[in-house]
Amino acid sequence: MRRTLSLALAATAVAAATAIPERTVAATPDTVRWGPCSEKTASEKAALPRLECAMLEVPLDYRDPDGRQIEIAISRLASKEPSKRRGVLLTNPGGPGITGLGYPAVLAGSGLPQKVLDSYDLIGFDSRGVGRSAPVTCDLTPEQQARGNVPPYAHTAADVAREAGNARTVAEQCATSRTAWMLPHTTTANIARDMDRIRAALAEPKLSYLGASYGSYLGAVYTTLFPKRSDRVVLDSNLGPGGYDVTAMRLLARGLEDRFPDFAAFAAAHPEYGLGTTPEQVRAKYFDLAERLEAKPVQGIDGMLFRGLTFDRLYVDANMPELVEFWHALDTDRPVPPSPPIPNMENFMSARFSVICGDTRWPETVREYQRNVAVDRLKYPMLGGATAGIGPCAFWPDERVEPPVRIGDRGPSNVLMVQNERDPGTPLVGAQELRRAFGKRATMVTADQGGHGVYPFGPNTCANSTVTAFLTTGQRPSHDLACAAEPST
C-alpha cells in the first residue's frame, strides 16, 4: 500500500493525551458542570495530571444562534492556588484536525512552569469536527488515509493531472458524507466563536490563550474577532495572516529547506553512518535516496514517504539520531522500524480538509497547480513538487458562509508571538508576515534554533522565560526580541 505524507501533525500533538468524557455533562452559558475524564496516554509511563471534562452546546451556524446546536468537548486542569489564579488559559496544540482535549495535561507534564499552572485554569477542547466535538468524516478508505493529506511528489505536469482525479474524489466524498451538513460551518472563525462560548460558559470576562502551529492562526482570529475579550495571547510557531491557505502549504517546502542544514551538519558529524562527511554530501544523499526509492521502494517506503518522514522527524532536534539511523537503514537495505500509526487518521484528515478548504478559496484549475509545481520544484526541490501539488481543496464545494477573517492592528497590544528561526512546519517568513499584519498589537520573540514549537518544549531559556513572564505578570518586551542560540545540554 502506498503511503505518503501527513504534514503539519506537530510532534507535541502526536504525544498528546486523549481525554474522553466518561459521560456527557452538559454545560450552558454561565455554568459548567465538570465531570471525570478517562485519560489515554501515548505512553503507559506518562504521569499526567487528572483532568475534568464537560460538554458545551454551541450553535452550528452563528448567524442562527438559536438554531441547530452541536456539542463541544472541553477539559480543565484547575489551578491549585486560588489566591494566585488570574483566570483561564485556553490552549490549542495545532492541526487542524488534532484533538486538544488532553493538551493541558501534556503541557503540565512537559515542563509548563508552576507559576503558569498556579496562575490559570488550563482549558483544552476538541475543536468542532474533531474527536468528541461533532466529528466530521469524508468516508476515507484505508488507502486514501495511507496517501496522507499532502499530494505525492509531482515531477511533471502529467503527475499533477493524474493526481487531480484522486483529489476530486476525496472532495466529492466530503461533500456527500453523513456530516456534509457541517462543511460550511467548520471554519477557523467558527472555532474562534466556540472559544468565546467556552469563555462565557466559564463566566470569565476575558480569556488568555496559548496556541501553537495552526493554533497560532486560531488565536489570531480569536483576538481579531474578540479583541476586548482577549487577555494575554501567546502565539507559538506562527502561520502567516492567511492561515492554512495555499501559500502556507507551499511554504512547507521552504520550511524543509530552512531546517535541513541543521540535520545535514548533524549527519556530517557522524560519518560512521555513511551519509556524507560534509553537509553538501548529506544533501546529495537525500536526493539519491529519494530517487532510488521512487524507482524501487524498500520495505514499503517509497520516495515520497521518505521525503515526508524526513520532514516530520525534523520537527524536533531529539529525533535527529533516529533520522540518521533511518537513512542509514534505507541506504544499506537494513530493516527499518515501523512508524507508529496516527490515531484517528480518518477524522484527522477529514477535519483538516474541512477547515483548510473551508477557510479560504484555493486555485481551482489543474493548470495553476502545474505552474506552481514547476516553480517550487526548482525553488525548493526537496519537497516543492509535493506541497505545491493539487489536493481536495481545488474541488471543494463553492458555498462559503463568510470571507476569511482579516488579521489587522486594531485592538489592544496584548499579543506575544514566539518563533524558531528554522521551523519546518511554520517557516519564519510566514511568522514575519503575521507580525507585520498585527502591527502595534504584537511583539515577536525569535529564537536562533530549529524545530517546530518553542514553548514550553524548546530549550531556549531566553524565549521560554519571556513567555512565562508575559503569562504571569503581563510584562512583554518593548520591542521585538532576538534570542541567541544556546548550547545544547
Order of alpha helices (4+ residues) and beta strands (2+ residues): alpha-beta-beta-beta-beta-beta-beta-beta-alpha-alpha-beta-alpha-alpha-alpha-beta-alpha-beta-alpha-alpha-alpha-alpha-alpha-alpha-alpha-beta-alpha-beta-alpha-beta
